[in-house]
Amino acid sequence: MCGIVGYVGKRDCTQILLDSLSKLEYRGYDSAGIAVFSGGGIKTCKTMGRIADLKEKINSECSDLCGSCGIGHTRWATHGEPSDVNSHPHGNAEISIVHNGIIENYQKIKDFLIKRGYVFESQTDTETVAKLLDHYYDGDPMETIRKVLGEIEGSYALGIIFKDFPDRIYAVRKDSPLIVGVGEDEAFIASDVPAILKYTRDYYLLEQDEIAVLDNGKAQIYDKHGALLEKELKTADWDMEAAEKGGYEHFMLKEINEQPDAIRQTISPRISDGIPCFEECGLTAEKLAAYRNIFVVACGTAMHAGLVGKYVIEKLARIPVTVDVASEFRYRDPIIGEGDLVIIVSQSGETADSLEALKLSKRRGAQTLAIVNVVGSSIAREADMVIYTHAGPEISVASTKAYSVQIAVFYMLAFLLAYSRKQISLEECKRLTAVLESVPEKLGEILKSEKTCQFVASQLVNSENLLYIGRGLDYALSMEGSLKLKEISYIHSESYAAGELKHGTISLVTESMPVIAVATQHDLFEKTVSNAKEVKARGGKVIIVTQEDTEVGDDVADHKIGLPSIDDLLMPMLTVAPLQLIAYYTSVLRGNDVDKPRNLAKSVTVE
Ligand code: F6R
């Protein structure tokens, strides 16, 4: 995800900007750039590649870039490939901006500006904001920014400089993070605290729609109506490593909490006129509707995301979907060919088995679509079409936010596929898309009430074995919950289709074998409850994960985790959060190395 920095003070800002950007490298990026007030104007240097490449370019081509006020950026490509021209800052000799987030209505604004004679160089959504600022600019930066904010939709953190106001930076944010650091006669903006820690520990958290003005080393913050605010100055007491974790104890917990944003960033650029649109990836509704069969091939958590995908695509679009573990698929001589679509799902885009399965599918004549998080990774490059998930870098070995964005993409594919195959109406497609858009807020609520999951973890911590049960979509979620728990807590656990329990496995149930029953689907609720009762009747402890409006008696479960309600079909988007948190807190209580569990690697590039 993109990183923003800015500096106003008395020191040479080029060095400070470069140094601060390097502290945001952990966010992942494919290009970098800075714009500095220099020699009476704004000078920009930007390049595709690493910060080291930017330094080299500054030394060789922009050595006159020196001043005491400027902005900088690391870009994680969303709109438009990684390239010099798509890198930030964007703008002209008068106005320059850096942006983190996604402008959803950028095409409309772009069309408006093109009609007024503007010519666009890049494929980015950000350039439309730079040009819209230019369009409205009348000598009053604050008023111009307010006008622009009134027109742009989506998420943004913006750093803006105007040639007419050297030694001044404007900054705003909505749904993307931004802090304002203050030192002695100097001020900073940054996407995250590590970027400024070397210079100051004091900072303001910029809230939604607030506008910061950094002028001659001082920072003032206004509300959206222009009223000056008295804000609490915070002091970071973390070391650098803790700062990169954003104050969370582990990357895994940080990444679990990043899920609402990751989902927003992944779905919002792909919604057009209220329904999913993947045309930027070369996947039109007609093309999607014409496939004969769909295969999903992946490993581990990504494969579990595929299971949710199978369920929703089959349910809504009535087209068969086969889900395979990549290491099995590549050796089972699969019956695939022309007219089939093979979807490869991978966070890293480097998983050896998934990559080989992709190559095999291509050799057999199938079309391939990659759902991948890491831009430019091998799977992304090899596939015929790519849908990038915008989760940002996932550092913890246990995958969390990548799973959520993968299933979000599957929902969007299912809605579009169902609509294009005339299985649902346009109204229903719009309604479902709107429900998906409501997920981040609901997920945010769940993440705030983590106490119940902490308590459940305390009940599981001494167990050596555990069962997860569920039916339908809940079975797919049970698999993910079980995998998460075993990989980081080292407690042996199995997931079972709830109805299968009595065909053998129930003989394992004793009071020392807790069972987590996932029962979020109303039509299957009573069935799963019956299975939970069978467990209770044999002395087992049951923890039930269900919608909060369902009644659960003492004969069914010992503990209930109640989730806010949305359409049953979309419940997996919420259900996964408590399962991740239970695994996380159990691992913490057992004193394990949560982010780096034993024997595991983040990217499995060997067979
Ligand atoms: C589990 C986990 C793994 C990965 C699997 C595939 O938490 O992280 O099961 O999901 O190794 O990795 P990617 O998605 O990179 O292909």
Boltz pocket constraint, residues with backbone or C-beta under 6 A from the ligand:
constraints:
  - pocket:
      binder: B
      contacts: [[A, 299], [A, 300], [A, 301], [A, 302], [A, 303], [A, 345], [A, 346], [A, 347], [A, 348], [A, 349], [A, 350], [A, 351], [A, 354], [A, 397], [A, 398], [A, 399], [A, 400], [A, 483], [A, 484], [A, 487], [A, 601], [A, 602], [A, 603], [A, 604]]
      max_distance: 6.0
